[in-house]
Amino acid sequence: MHDDIISKTFQGRNGRAFLFSHAMNIVVGRKEDRHLLTGLHTVADIFCADCHELLGWKYERAYEASQKYKEGKFILEKAKIAKENW
């Protein structure tokens, strides 16, 4: 999982968040357009597959060219993920 971290400088709903290229053991919710700090995106909330807690979101679509690199990537809030052997 450590190798999947693209950036540690993102902002989640409740503080610091990480941008990941992959995520495991999650359930992806329904897509919706959301205005974020970097503009309009289509995102889907992601939940723990075991306890169903909201962990962050998946970028489905970025409307601005400079944000396209986020498409298909995952935001996981730092406070919601376990830190093991980092």
JONOR-V784248 format. One record per residue. RES is the residue in one small letter. PSI is psi in whole degrees, 0 to 359 (none if undefined). NEAR is the number of other ideal C-beta (glycine too) atoms within 10 Angstrom. D_LAST is the distance of its C-alpha to the last C-alpha in Angstrom with 1 decimal. Layout:
# JONOR-V784248
RES/PSI/NEAR/D_LAST, RES/PSI/NEAR/D_LAST
This chain:
# JONOR-V784248
m/324/15/9.1, h/323/9/6.7, d/344/7/10.0, d/356/15/12.0, i/122/14/11.2, i/320/15/14.5, s/145/13/14.5, k/12/10/13.0, t/23/9/16.6, f/162/21/18.3, q/126/13/20.2, g/190/17/20.4, r/324/13/23.2, n/37/12/21.8, g/203/10/19.7, r/145/12/16.7, a/161/24/15.5, f/145/20/13.5, l/123/19/15.5, f/148/22/14.4, s/333/11/16.6, h/155/12/16.3, a/146/18/15.9, m/158/9/16.6, n/42/9/18.5, i/162/17/20.2, v/131/13/23.8, v/128/14/25.1, g/193/14/28.0, r/151/6/31.0, k/145/13/31.1, e/151/12/32.5, d/135/11/33.1, r/135/13/31.3, h/113/8/31.8, l/179/16/28.5, l/330/6/28.0, t/15/13/28.3, g/192/11/31.3, l/131/14/32.4, h/153/20/30.1, t/122/15/30.5, v/164/21/27.5, a/128/17/26.8, d/148/19/24.9, i/141/20/22.2, f/152/17/22.0, c/130/14/20.0, a/339/11/22.1, d/304/9/22.2, c/352/7/22.9, h/19/9/24.0, e/142/8/22.3, l/125/14/22.2, l/334/24/18.7, g/220/25/19.9, w/164/24/22.0, k/133/22/22.5, y/114/21/24.5, e/321/17/27.5, r/139/15/29.7, a/132/20/29.8, y/339/11/33.4, e/138/11/32.9, a/322/7/32.5, s/348/9/29.9, q/1/16/27.6, k/333/11/28.1, y/342/13/24.7, k/342/23/23.2, e/131/13/25.3, g/0/11/23.6, k/168/20/20.2, f/137/24/18.4, i/123/24/17.7, l/126/23/15.4, e/133/19/15.8, k/318/15/12.9, a/345/12/14.9, k/354/17/15.3, i/145/16/12.0, a/139/6/10.0, k/107/7/6.5, e/122/7/5.7, n/42/5/3.8, w/none/7/0.0
